[in-house]
Amino acid sequence: MQASDSRSTEMVADLIQITRSLPPPIAELASRLALTLLAVRPDLEAKARLGWGSVNFRHPRAGFVCAIFPMEDHVSLVFEHGRQLSSPLLEGDGKQVRFIRFAPDADIPEDELAILLAEAIALKA
């Protein structure tokens, strides 16, 4: 980790609290996904929302961009304005939100996530 070590450490500690009742592979996946998002976009700020059971990611100019929601059998990465983003990874048919569902053994597609994050930020910045 780099200069944001303390923020990343705090975020991982909050994720441990959020995922403590979930299977260990889900907790590990949620942490890997969160650290990947921060690695590909160091300008994002991660903040756990314990009441929502999520870690939310904000950009200084674009505001809220996405959130990680660990579930019993998967982890969802939710994009607030996902309907306006173009990616075959995105699921959902709501008016605004789209998500990517990750299974515990899933690879995290860093390049595709970097593109999605850039799109989501550009959309709102």
N, CA, C and O atoms as CSV, one atom per row, in Angstrom:
chain,resi,resn,atom,element,x,y,z
A,1,MET,N,N,0.841,-1.189,0.000
A,1,MET,CA,C,0.000,0.000,0.000
A,1,MET,C,C,0.877,1.240,0.000
A,1,MET,O,O,2.062,1.192,0.332
A,2,GLN,N,N,0.252,2.368,-0.387
A,2,GLN,CA,C,1.022,3.593,-0.521
A,2,GLN,C,C,0.611,4.612,0.526
A,2,GLN,O,O,0.344,4.264,1.676
A,3,ALA,N,N,0.562,5.876,0.119
A,3,ALA,CA,C,0.279,6.960,1.053
A,3,ALA,C,C,-1.077,6.807,1.721
A,3,ALA,O,O,-1.280,7.314,2.825
A,4,SER,N,N,-2.004,6.121,1.076
A,4,SER,CA,C,-3.334,5.963,1.652
A,4,SER,C,C,-3.419,4.724,2.556
A,4,SER,O,O,-4.507,4.201,2.795
A,5,ASP,N,N,-2.273,4.262,3.054
A,5,ASP,CA,C,-2.230,3.063,3.897
A,5,ASP,C,C,-3.224,3.112,5.044
A,5,ASP,O,O,-3.963,2.152,5.262
A,6,SER,N,N,-3.254,4.218,5.781
A,6,SER,CA,C,-4.127,4.286,6.945
A,6,SER,C,C,-5.596,4.258,6.526
A,6,SER,O,O,-6.418,3.645,7.208
A,7,ARG,N,N,-5.935,4.906,5.422
A,7,ARG,CA,C,-7.320,4.869,4.940
A,7,ARG,C,C,-7.689,3.469,4.479
A,7,ARG,O,O,-8.794,2.998,4.747
A,8,SER,N,N,-6.775,2.802,3.789
A,8,SER,CA,C,-7.038,1.435,3.331
A,8,SER,C,C,-7.163,0.492,4.518
A,8,SER,O,O,-8.037,-0.375,4.533
A,9,THR,N,N,-6.301,0.652,5.505
A,9,THR,CA,C,-6.344,-0.188,6.696
A,9,THR,C,C,-7.668,0.001,7.430
A,9,THR,O,O,-8.275,-0.975,7.871
A,10,GLU,N,N,-8.119,1.243,7.566
A,10,GLU,CA,C,-9.385,1.531,8.231
A,10,GLU,C,C,-10.550,0.919,7.453
A,10,GLU,O,O,-11.467,0.347,8.041
A,11,MET,N,N,-10.504,1.046,6.127
A,11,MET,CA,C,-11.559,0.502,5.294
A,11,MET,C,C,-11.618,-1.022,5.425
A,11,MET,O,O,-12.705,-1.586,5.547
A,12,VAL,N,N,-10.472,-1.688,5.403
A,12,VAL,CA,C,-10.435,-3.144,5.553
A,12,VAL,C,C,-10.956,-3.536,6.937
A,12,VAL,O,O,-11.681,-4.523,7.059
A,13,ALA,N,N,-10.605,-2.794,7.967
A,13,ALA,CA,C,-11.106,-3.081,9.312
A,13,ALA,C,C,-12.632,-2.951,9.351
A,13,ALA,O,O,-13.311,-3.771,9.969
A,14,ASP,N,N,-13.165,-1.930,8.695
A,14,ASP,CA,C,-14.620,-1.770,8.630
A,14,ASP,C,C,-15.257,-2.910,7.831
A,14,ASP,O,O,-16.328,-3.399,8.190
A,15,LEU,N,N,-14.601,-3.328,6.757
A,15,LEU,CA,C,-15.114,-4.446,5.961
A,15,LEU,C,C,-15.150,-5.725,6.782
A,15,LEU,O,O,-16.080,-6.521,6.651
A,16,ILE,N,N,-14.156,-5.926,7.620
A,16,ILE,CA,C,-14.139,-7.103,8.502
A,16,ILE,C,C,-15.353,-7.064,9.419
A,16,ILE,O,O,-15.998,-8.087,9.653
A,17,GLN,N,N,-15.661,-5.881,9.936
A,17,GLN,CA,C,-16.832,-5.753,10.803
A,17,GLN,C,C,-18.119,-6.032,10.015
A,17,GLN,O,O,-19.016,-6.709,10.516
A,18,ILE,N,N,-18.210,-5.515,8.794
A,18,ILE,CA,C,-19.403,-5.717,7.961
A,18,ILE,C,C,-19.574,-7.194,7.614
A,18,ILE,O,O,-20.696,-7.700,7.589
A,19,THR,N,N,-18.471,-7.883,7.349
A,19,THR,CA,C,-18.543,-9.266,6.849
A,19,THR,C,C,-18.358,-10.322,7.933
A,19,THR,O,O,-18.269,-11.508,7.614
A,20,ARG,N,N,-18.299,-9.931,9.194
A,20,ARG,CA,C,-17.978,-10.901,10.248
A,20,ARG,C,C,-18.973,-12.056,10.334
A,20,ARG,O,O,-18.600,-13.143,10.776
A,21,SER,N,N,-20.216,-11.857,9.929
A,21,SER,CA,C,-21.186,-12.953,9.987
A,21,SER,C,C,-21.310,-13.685,8.646
A,21,SER,O,O,-22.131,-14.592,8.507
A,22,LEU,N,N,-20.507,-13.296,7.675
A,22,LEU,CA,C,-20.546,-13.918,6.347
A,22,LEU,C,C,-19.426,-14.943,6.206
A,22,LEU,O,O,-18.468,-14.921,6.979
A,23,PRO,N,N,-19.536,-15.840,5.229
A,23,PRO,CA,C,-18.472,-16.828,5.029
A,23,PRO,C,C,-17.128,-16.159,4.732
A,23,PRO,O,O,-17.091,-15.129,4.059
A,24,PRO,N,N,-16.022,-16.731,5.225
A,24,PRO,CA,C,-14.694,-16.143,5.003
A,24,PRO,C,C,-14.359,-15.859,3.525
A,24,PRO,O,O,-13.724,-14.842,3.245
A,25,PRO,N,N,-14.760,-16.713,2.575
A,25,PRO,CA,C,-14.447,-16.374,1.180
A,25,PRO,C,C,-15.120,-15.079,0.704
A,25,PRO,O,O,-14.585,-14.383,-0.159
A,26,ILE,N,N,-16.283,-14.761,1.259
A,26,ILE,CA,C,-16.977,-13.518,0.904
A,26,ILE,C,C,-16.218,-12.331,1.493
A,26,ILE,O,O,-16.029,-11.319,0.818
A,27,ALA,N,N,-15.787,-12.450,2.737
A,27,ALA,CA,C,-15.014,-11.377,3.374
A,27,ALA,C,C,-13.726,-11.112,2.606
A,27,ALA,O,O,-13.355,-9.960,2.384
A,28,GLU,N,N,-13.048,-12.181,2.201
A,28,GLU,CA,C,-11.794,-12.034,1.460
A,28,GLU,C,C,-12.042,-11.389,0.103
A,28,GLU,O,O,-11.277,-10.521,-0.317
A,29,LEU,N,N,-13.093,-11.798,-0.582
A,29,LEU,CA,C,-13.430,-11.227,-1.884
A,29,LEU,C,C,-13.771,-9.745,-1.755
A,29,LEU,O,O,-13.321,-8.936,-2.566
A,30,ALA,N,N,-14.556,-9.383,-0.751
A,30,ALA,CA,C,-14.928,-7.982,-0.551
A,30,ALA,C,C,-13.682,-7.127,-0.315
A,30,ALA,O,O,-13.575,-6.027,-0.858
A,31,SER,N,N,-12.752,-7.617,0.481
A,31,SER,CA,C,-11.512,-6.879,0.728
A,31,SER,C,C,-10.677,-6.751,-0.538
A,31,SER,O,O,-10.159,-5.676,-0.840
A,32,ARG,N,N,-10.547,-7.857,-1.282
A,32,ARG,CA,C,-9.780,-7.820,-2.544
A,32,ARG,C,C,-10.395,-6.822,-3.526
A,32,ARG,O,O,-9.681,-6.055,-4.171
A,33,LEU,N,N,-11.710,-6.840,-3.631
A,33,LEU,CA,C,-12.392,-5.931,-4.553
A,33,LEU,C,C,-12.197,-4.477,-4.134
A,33,LEU,O,O,-11.903,-3.622,-4.969
A,34,ALA,N,N,-12.359,-4.200,-2.856
A,34,ALA,CA,C,-12.188,-2.825,-2.361
A,34,ALA,C,C,-10.764,-2.330,-2.598
A,34,ALA,O,O,-10.565,-1.201,-3.048
A,35,LEU,N,N,-9.783,-3.162,-2.298
A,35,LEU,CA,C,-8.388,-2.754,-2.506
A,35,LEU,C,C,-8.073,-2.599,-3.988
A,35,LEU,O,O,-7.259,-1.753,-4.359
A,36,THR,N,N,-8.703,-3.398,-4.838
A,36,THR,CA,C,-8.514,-3.250,-6.288
A,36,THR,C,C,-9.057,-1.912,-6.763
A,36,THR,O,O,-8.409,-1.222,-7.550
A,37,LEU,N,N,-10.243,-1.540,-6.289
A,37,LEU,CA,C,-10.824,-0.254,-6.695
A,37,LEU,C,C,-9.913,0.907,-6.298
A,37,LEU,O,O,-9.711,1.840,-7.076
A,38,LEU,N,N,-9.366,0.842,-5.087
A,38,LEU,CA,C,-8.469,1.903,-4.635
A,38,LEU,C,C,-7.148,1.889,-5.398
A,38,LEU,O,O,-6.530,2.936,-5.589
A,39,ALA,N,N,-6.719,0.724,-5.829
A,39,ALA,CA,C,-5.465,0.635,-6.593
A,39,ALA,C,C,-5.626,1.214,-7.992
A,39,ALA,O,O,-4.739,1.911,-8.484
A,40,VAL,N,N,-6.759,0.925,-8.635
A,40,VAL,CA,C,-6.940,1.436,-10.003
A,40,VAL,C,C,-7.384,2.892,-10.014
A,40,VAL,O,O,-7.189,3.588,-11.010
A,41,ARG,N,N,-7.984,3.366,-8.910
A,41,ARG,CA,C,-8.397,4.770,-8.796
A,41,ARG,C,C,-8.017,5.300,-7.421
A,41,ARG,O,O,-8.859,5.369,-6.525
A,42,PRO,N,N,-6.733,5.679,-7.247
A,42,PRO,CA,C,-6.307,6.177,-5.933
A,42,PRO,C,C,-7.004,7.473,-5.515
A,42,PRO,O,O,-6.923,7.876,-4.355
A,43,ASP,N,N,-7.685,8.124,-6.458
A,43,ASP,CA,C,-8.393,9.358,-6.121
A,43,ASP,C,C,-9.761,9.088,-5.495
A,43,ASP,O,O,-10.460,10.031,-5.122
A,44,LEU,N,N,-10.152,7.829,-5.374
A,44,LEU,CA,C,-11.402,7.492,-4.704
A,44,LEU,C,C,-11.197,7.468,-3.194
A,44,LEU,O,O,-10.120,7.131,-2.701
A,45,GLU,N,N,-12.239,7.827,-2.481
A,45,GLU,CA,C,-12.241,7.735,-1.016
A,45,GLU,C,C,-13.247,6.666,-0.621
A,45,GLU,O,O,-14.407,6.709,-1.030
A,46,ALA,N,N,-12.799,5.717,0.170
A,46,ALA,CA,C,-13.669,4.631,0.632
A,46,ALA,C,C,-14.160,4.928,2.032
A,46,ALA,O,O,-13.395,5.347,2.901
A,47,LYS,N,N,-15.451,4.705,2.240
A,47,LYS,CA,C,-16.014,4.904,3.572
A,47,LYS,C,C,-17.060,3.824,3.817
A,47,LYS,O,O,-17.997,3.656,3.036
A,48,ALA,N,N,-16.886,3.103,4.903
A,48,ALA,CA,C,-17.843,2.062,5.264
A,48,ALA,C,C,-19.119,2.699,5.786
A,48,ALA,O,O,-19.096,3.692,6.513
A,49,ARG,N,N,-20.222,2.101,5.396
A,49,ARG,CA,C,-21.543,2.476,5.903
A,49,ARG,C,C,-22.068,1.236,6.617
A,49,ARG,O,O,-22.716,0.375,6.023
A,50,LEU,N,N,-21.766,1.176,7.910
A,50,LEU,CA,C,-22.080,-0.034,8.670
A,50,LEU,C,C,-23.574,-0.338,8.658
A,50,LEU,O,O,-23.961,-1.504,8.586
A,51,GLY,N,N,-24.409,0.676,8.727
A,51,GLY,CA,C,-25.858,0.471,8.701
A,51,GLY,C,C,-26.348,-0.119,7.389
A,51,GLY,O,O,-27.306,-0.892,7.365
A,52,TRP,N,N,-25.692,0.248,6.307
A,52,TRP,CA,C,-26.057,-0.277,4.985
A,52,TRP,C,C,-25.327,-1.585,4.699
A,52,TRP,O,O,-25.710,-2.325,3.793
A,53,GLY,N,N,-24.278,-1.872,5.464
A,53,GLY,CA,C,-23.473,-3.060,5.202
A,53,GLY,C,C,-22.689,-2.931,3.917
A,53,GLY,O,O,-22.536,-3.894,3.166
A,54,SER,N,N,-22.187,-1.716,3.670
A,54,SER,CA,C,-21.482,-1.472,2.409
A,54,SER,C,C,-20.242,-0.625,2.630
A,54,SER,O,O,-20.060,-0.009,3.680
A,55,VAL,N,N,-19.401,-0.614,1.613
A,55,VAL,CA,C,-18.308,0.345,1.539
A,55,VAL,C,C,-18.577,1.190,0.312
A,55,VAL,O,O,-18.664,0.675,-0.803
A,56,ASN,N,N,-18.707,2.482,0.522
A,56,ASN,CA,C,-19.033,3.416,-0.558
A,56,ASN,C,C,-17.767,4.125,-1.024
A,56,ASN,O,O,-16.869,4.419,-0.234
A,57,PHE,N,N,-17.721,4.391,-2.320
A,57,PHE,CA,C,-16.562,5.034,-2.933
A,57,PHE,C,C,-16.998,6.351,-3.557
A,57,PHE,O,O,-17.910,6.408,-4.382
A,58,ARG,N,N,-16.307,7.415,-3.129
A,58,ARG,CA,C,-16.597,8.768,-3.615
A,58,ARG,C,C,-15.381,9.320,-4.332
A,58,ARG,O,O,-14.237,8.981,-4.027
A,59,HIS,N,N,-15.667,10.176,-5.291
A,59,HIS,CA,C,-14.625,10.879,-6.035
A,59,HIS,C,C,-14.727,12.357,-5.684
A,59,HIS,O,O,-15.837,12.861,-5.509
A,60,PRO,N,N,-13.597,13.076,-5.574
A,60,PRO,CA,C,-13.635,14.486,-5.155
A,60,PRO,C,C,-14.528,15.366,-6.033
A,60,PRO,O,O,-15.173,16.282,-5.521
A,61,ARG,N,N,-14.578,15.112,-7.324
A,61,ARG,CA,C,-15.415,15.939,-8.210
A,61,ARG,C,C,-16.752,15.298,-8.560
A,61,ARG,O,O,-17.745,15.998,-8.754
A,62,ALA,N,N,-16.782,13.989,-8.641
A,62,ALA,CA,C,-17.988,13.299,-9.107
A,62,ALA,C,C,-18.920,12.877,-7.969
A,62,ALA,O,O,-20.073,12.530,-8.223
A,63,GLY,N,N,-18.449,12.899,-6.736
A,63,GLY,CA,C,-19.272,12.442,-5.622
A,63,GLY,C,C,-19.348,10.923,-5.574
A,63,GLY,O,O,-18.402,10.230,-5.948
A,64,PHE,N,N,-20.485,10.415,-5.111
A,64,PHE,CA,C,-20.664,8.976,-4.962
A,64,PHE,C,C,-20.592,8.301,-6.331
A,64,PHE,O,O,-21.270,8.710,-7.274
A,65,VAL,N,N,-19.760,7.263,-6.425
A,65,VAL,CA,C,-19.551,6.560,-7.692
A,65,VAL,C,C,-20.087,5.129,-7.622
A,65,VAL,O,O,-20.852,4.703,-8.487
A,66,CYS,N,N,-19.680,4.394,-6.586
A,66,CYS,CA,C,-20.071,2.988,-6.498
A,66,CYS,C,C,-19.977,2.520,-5.052
A,66,CYS,O,O,-19.488,3.234,-4.177
A,67,ALA,N,N,-20.462,1.293,-4.827
A,67,ALA,CA,C,-20.412,0.719,-3.481
A,67,ALA,C,C,-20.291,-0.793,-3.578
A,67,ALA,O,O,-20.777,-1.416,-4.522
A,68,ILE,N,N,-19.637,-1.359,-2.589
A,68,ILE,CA,C,-19.504,-2.810,-2.462
A,68,ILE,C,C,-20.491,-3.276,-1.398
A,68,ILE,O,O,-20.520,-2.752,-0.284
A,69,PHE,N,N,-21.295,-4.266,-1.761
A,69,PHE,CA,C,-22.255,-4.867,-0.839
A,69,PHE,C,C,-21.961,-6.358,-0.711
A,69,PHE,O,O,-22.322,-7.126,-1.603
A,70,PRO,N,N,-21.313,-6.789,0.377
A,70,PRO,CA,C,-21.088,-8.226,0.600
A,70,PRO,C,C,-22.407,-8.899,0.997
A,70,PRO,O,O,-23.130,-8.406,1.862
A,71,MET,N,N,-22.703,-10.013,0.361
A,71,MET,CA,C,-23.910,-10.796,0.647
A,71,MET,C,C,-23.479,-12.192,1.101
A,71,MET,O,O,-22.286,-12.496,1.140
A,72,GLU,N,N,-24.428,-13.017,1.434
A,72,GLU,CA,C,-24.149,-14.361,1.937
A,72,GLU,C,C,-23.372,-15.223,0.933
A,72,GLU,O,O,-22.495,-15.993,1.325
A,73,ASP,N,N,-23.692,-15.095,-0.358
A,73,ASP,CA,C,-23.074,-15.977,-1.350
A,73,ASP,C,C,-22.361,-15.249,-2.492
A,73,ASP,O,O,-21.869,-15.893,-3.419
A,74,HIS,N,N,-22.300,-13.912,-2.436
A,74,HIS,CA,C,-21.618,-13.136,-3.470
A,74,HIS,C,C,-21.333,-11.730,-2.949
A,74,HIS,O,O,-21.762,-11.354,-1.858
A,75,VAL,N,N,-20.603,-10.967,-3.752
A,75,VAL,CA,C,-20.358,-9.551,-3.454
A,75,VAL,C,C,-20.827,-8.767,-4.667
A,75,VAL,O,O,-20.459,-9.076,-5.801
A,76,SER,N,N,-21.640,-7.751,-4.420
A,76,SER,CA,C,-22.109,-6.898,-5.508
A,76,SER,C,C,-21.341,-5.580,-5.500
A,76,SER,O,O,-21.129,-4.964,-4.455
A,77,LEU,N,N,-20.935,-5.171,-6.688
A,77,LEU,CA,C,-20.354,-3.845,-6.888
A,77,LEU,C,C,-21.420,-3.042,-7.621
A,77,LEU,O,O,-21.720,-3.311,-8.784
A,78,VAL,N,N,-21.986,-2.060,-6.940
A,78,VAL,CA,C,-23.135,-1.314,-7.434
A,78,VAL,C,C,-22.679,0.058,-7.933
A,78,VAL,O,O,-21.980,0.791,-7.234
A,79,PHE,N,N,-23.091,0.384,-9.153
A,79,PHE,CA,C,-22.817,1.698,-9.736
A,79,PHE,C,C,-24.106,2.501,-9.728
A,79,PHE,O,O,-25.111,2.084,-10.305
A,80,GLU,N,N,-24.075,3.659,-9.069
A,80,GLU,CA,C,-25.274,4.462,-8.894
A,80,GLU,C,C,-25.926,4.809,-10.229
A,80,GLU,O,O,-27.146,4.712,-10.362
A,81,HIS,N,N,-25.142,5.207,-11.206
A,81,HIS,CA,C,-25.677,5.572,-12.517
A,81,HIS,C,C,-25.271,4.531,-13.554
A,81,HIS,O,O,-24.905,4.868,-14.680
A,82,GLY,N,N,-25.340,3.272,-13.162
A,82,GLY,CA,C,-24.896,2.173,-14.010
A,82,GLY,C,C,-25.655,2.038,-15.310
A,82,GLY,O,O,-25.111,1.540,-16.295
A,83,ARG,N,N,-26.901,2.471,-15.329
A,83,ARG,CA,C,-27.683,2.383,-16.571
A,83,ARG,C,C,-27.036,3.187,-17.694
A,83,ARG,O,O,-27.196,2.857,-18.869
A,84,GLN,N,N,-26.310,4.238,-17.335
A,84,GLN,CA,C,-25.682,5.102,-18.331
A,84,GLN,C,C,-24.279,4.638,-18.710
A,84,GLN,O,O,-23.617,5.269,-19.533
A,85,LEU,N,N,-23.827,3.543,-18.115
A,85,LEU,CA,C,-22.485,3.028,-18.400
A,85,LEU,C,C,-22.581,1.870,-19.393
A,85,LEU,O,O,-23.571,1.138,-19.425
A,86,SER,N,N,-21.538,1.723,-20.195
A,86,SER,CA,C,-21.554,0.654,-21.196
A,86,SER,C,C,-20.545,-0.426,-20.814
A,86,SER,O,O,-19.335,-0.246,-20.949
A,87,SER,N,N,-21.069,-1.544,-20.337
A,87,SER,CA,C,-20.211,-2.676,-20.017
A,87,SER,C,C,-21.051,-3.944,-19.979
A,87,SER,O,O,-22.119,-3.964,-19.367
A,88,PRO,N,N,-20.581,-4.994,-20.622
A,88,PRO,CA,C,-21.300,-6.264,-20.546
A,88,PRO,C,C,-21.239,-6.895,-19.149
A,88,PRO,O,O,-21.962,-7.853,-18.873
A,89,LEU,N,N,-20.392,-6.371,-18.278
A,89,LEU,CA,C,-20.301,-6.887,-16.910
A,89,LEU,C,C,-21.495,-6.479,-16.057
A,89,LEU,O,O,-21.830,-7.157,-15.086
A,90,LEU,N,N,-22.139,-5.364,-16.424
A,90,LEU,CA,C,-23.207,-4.806,-15.598
A,90,LEU,C,C,-24.507,-5.579,-15.759
A,90,LEU,O,O,-24.895,-5.942,-16.869
A,91,GLU,N,N,-25.174,-5.825,-14.637
A,91,GLU,CA,C,-26.464,-6.511,-14.598
A,91,GLU,C,C,-27.511,-5.571,-14.017
A,91,GLU,O,O,-27.185,-4.534,-13.440
A,92,GLY,N,N,-28.762,-5.948,-14.178
A,92,GLY,CA,C,-29.862,-5.205,-13.576
A,92,GLY,C,C,-30.697,-4.495,-14.621
A,92,GLY,O,O,-30.238,-4.210,-15.727
A,93,ASP,N,N,-31.931,-4.218,-14.244
A,93,ASP,CA,C,-32.833,-3.553,-15.177
A,93,ASP,C,C,-33.613,-2.417,-14.519
A,93,ASP,O,O,-34.682,-2.033,-14.992
A,94,GLY,N,N,-33.072,-1.884,-13.431
A,94,GLY,CA,C,-33.717,-0.761,-12.767
A,94,GLY,C,C,-33.572,0.521,-13.570
A,94,GLY,O,O,-32.905,0.537,-14.605
A,95,LYS,N,N,-34.184,1.577,-13.105
A,95,LYS,CA,C,-34.152,2.863,-13.816
A,95,LYS,C,C,-32.784,3.521,-13.795
A,95,LYS,O,O,-32.469,4.312,-14.683
A,96,GLN,N,N,-31.961,3.208,-12.793
A,96,GLN,CA,C,-30.704,3.933,-12.632
A,96,GLN,C,C,-29.516,3.036,-12.299
A,96,GLN,O,O,-28.472,3.147,-12.942
A,97,VAL,N,N,-29.645,2.168,-11.330
A,97,VAL,CA,C,-28.535,1.394,-10.771
A,97,VAL,C,C,-28.263,0.146,-11.606
A,97,VAL,O,O,-29.181,-0.490,-12.124
A,98,ARG,N,N,-26.973,-0.188,-11.724
A,98,ARG,CA,C,-26.545,-1.462,-12.299
A,98,ARG,C,C,-25.466,-2.022,-11.377
A,98,ARG,O,O,-24.876,-1.287,-10.586
A,99,PHE,N,N,-25.213,-3.309,-11.482
A,99,PHE,CA,C,-24.257,-3.931,-10.566
A,99,PHE,C,C,-23.502,-5.040,-11.276
A,99,PHE,O,O,-23.910,-5.544,-12.322
A,100,ILE,N,N,-22.380,-5.399,-10.658
A,100,ILE,CA,C,-21.608,-6.570,-11.057
A,100,ILE,C,C,-21.625,-7.514,-9.867
A,100,ILE,O,O,-21.309,-7.121,-8.744
A,101,ARG,N,N,-21.992,-8.748,-10.120
A,101,ARG,CA,C,-22.054,-9.764,-9.063
A,101,ARG,C,C,-20.789,-10.625,-9.154
A,101,ARG,O,O,-20.488,-11.195,-10.202
A,102,PHE,N,N,-20.060,-10.708,-8.043
A,102,PHE,CA,C,-18.839,-11.505,-7.977
A,102,PHE,C,C,-19.062,-12.720,-7.076
A,102,PHE,O,O,-19.501,-12.584,-5.934
A,103,ALA,N,N,-18.757,-13.898,-7.595
A,103,ALA,CA,C,-18.781,-15.125,-6.791
A,103,ALA,C,C,-17.468,-15.203,-6.017
A,103,ALA,O,O,-16.482,-14.577,-6.406
A,104,PRO,N,N,-17.446,-15.967,-4.924
A,104,PRO,CA,C,-16.234,-16.021,-4.094
A,104,PRO,C,C,-14.950,-16.377,-4.838
A,104,PRO,O,O,-13.878,-15.888,-4.481
A,105,ASP,N,N,-15.039,-17.209,-5.853
A,105,ASP,CA,C,-13.831,-17.622,-6.566
A,105,ASP,C,C,-13.554,-16.781,-7.815
A,105,ASP,O,O,-12.697,-17.134,-8.625
A,106,ALA,N,N,-14.265,-15.690,-7.965
A,106,ALA,CA,C,-14.166,-14.872,-9.180
A,106,ALA,C,C,-12.852,-14.114,-9.278
A,106,ALA,O,O,-12.295,-13.650,-8.282
A,107,ASP,N,N,-12.377,-14.004,-10.510
A,107,ASP,CA,C,-11.276,-13.095,-10.787
A,107,ASP,C,C,-11.853,-11.688,-10.828
A,107,ASP,O,O,-13.011,-11.492,-11.197
A,108,ILE,N,N,-11.044,-10.721,-10.450
A,108,ILE,CA,C,-11.486,-9.324,-10.495
A,108,ILE,C,C,-10.882,-8.699,-11.747
A,108,ILE,O,O,-9.661,-8.588,-11.855
A,109,PRO,N,N,-11.729,-8.288,-12.697
A,109,PRO,CA,C,-11.241,-7.749,-13.969
A,109,PRO,C,C,-10.777,-6.292,-13.825
A,109,PRO,O,O,-11.539,-5.361,-14.084
A,110,GLU,N,N,-9.528,-6.113,-13.410
A,110,GLU,CA,C,-9.015,-4.780,-13.092
A,110,GLU,C,C,-9.159,-3.788,-14.247
A,110,GLU,O,O,-9.614,-2.662,-14.041
A,111,ASP,N,N,-8.778,-4.193,-15.450
A,111,ASP,CA,C,-8.839,-3.266,-16.579
A,111,ASP,C,C,-10.265,-2.810,-16.855
A,111,ASP,O,O,-10.510,-1.621,-17.061
A,112,GLU,N,N,-11.205,-3.750,-16.861
A,112,GLU,CA,C,-12.606,-3.401,-17.104
A,112,GLU,C,C,-13.150,-2.506,-16.000
A,112,GLU,O,O,-13.915,-1.581,-16.270
A,113,LEU,N,N,-12.758,-2.778,-14.754
A,113,LEU,CA,C,-13.207,-1.928,-13.647
A,113,LEU,C,C,-12.624,-0.522,-13.759
A,113,LEU,O,O,-13.308,0.460,-13.470
A,114,ALA,N,N,-11.366,-0.426,-14.176
A,114,ALA,CA,C,-10.752,0.892,-14.355
A,114,ALA,C,C,-11.517,1.702,-15.395
A,114,ALA,O,O,-11.745,2.898,-15.216
A,115,ILE,N,N,-11.913,1.043,-16.485
A,115,ILE,CA,C,-12.684,1.730,-17.533
A,115,ILE,C,C,-14.048,2.149,-17.001
A,115,ILE,O,O,-14.480,3.279,-17.230
A,116,LEU,N,N,-14.732,1.249,-16.291
A,116,LEU,CA,C,-16.046,1.576,-15.730
A,116,LEU,C,C,-15.967,2.732,-14.738
A,116,LEU,O,O,-16.806,3.634,-14.753
A,117,LEU,N,N,-14.958,2.696,-13.881
A,117,LEU,CA,C,-14.804,3.784,-12.916
A,117,LEU,C,C,-14.542,5.109,-13.620
A,117,LEU,O,O,-15.113,6.133,-13.245
A,118,ALA,N,N,-13.687,5.096,-14.633
A,118,ALA,CA,C,-13.407,6.325,-15.386
A,118,ALA,C,C,-14.682,6.854,-16.037
A,118,ALA,O,O,-14.937,8.058,-16.019
A,119,GLU,N,N,-15.482,5.956,-16.611
A,119,GLU,CA,C,-16.750,6.353,-17.226
A,119,GLU,C,C,-17.701,6.947,-16.192
A,119,GLU,O,O,-18.306,7.995,-16.422
A,120,ALA,N,N,-17.829,6.265,-15.045
A,120,ALA,CA,C,-18.736,6.717,-14.001
A,120,ALA,C,C,-18.328,8.087,-13.458
A,120,ALA,O,O,-19.176,8.934,-13.178
A,121,ILE,N,N,-17.037,8.288,-13.315
A,121,ILE,CA,C,-16.536,9.577,-12.816
A,121,ILE,C,C,-16.762,10.667,-13.857
A,121,ILE,O,O,-17.221,11.760,-13.525
A,122,ALA,N,N,-16.443,10.376,-15.107
A,122,ALA,CA,C,-16.633,11.368,-16.179
A,122,ALA,C,C,-18.101,11.750,-16.317
A,122,ALA,O,O,-18.414,12.898,-16.636
A,123,LEU,N,N,-18.992,10.815,-16.084
A,123,LEU,CA,C,-20.416,11.058,-16.189
A,123,LEU,C,C,-20.893,12.127,-15.204
A,123,LEU,O,O,-21.790,12.910,-15.517
A,124,LYS,N,N,-20.299,12.156,-14.032
A,124,LYS,CA,C,-20.746,13.053,-12.971
A,124,LYS,C,C,-19.818,14.211,-12.656
A,124,LYS,O,O,-20.213,15.144,-11.957
A,125,ALA,N,N,-18.589,14.167,-13.160
A,125,ALA,CA,C,-17.616,15.216,-12.812
A,125,ALA,C,C,-17.857,16.499,-13.591
A,125,ALA,O,O,-17.127,17.474,-13.415
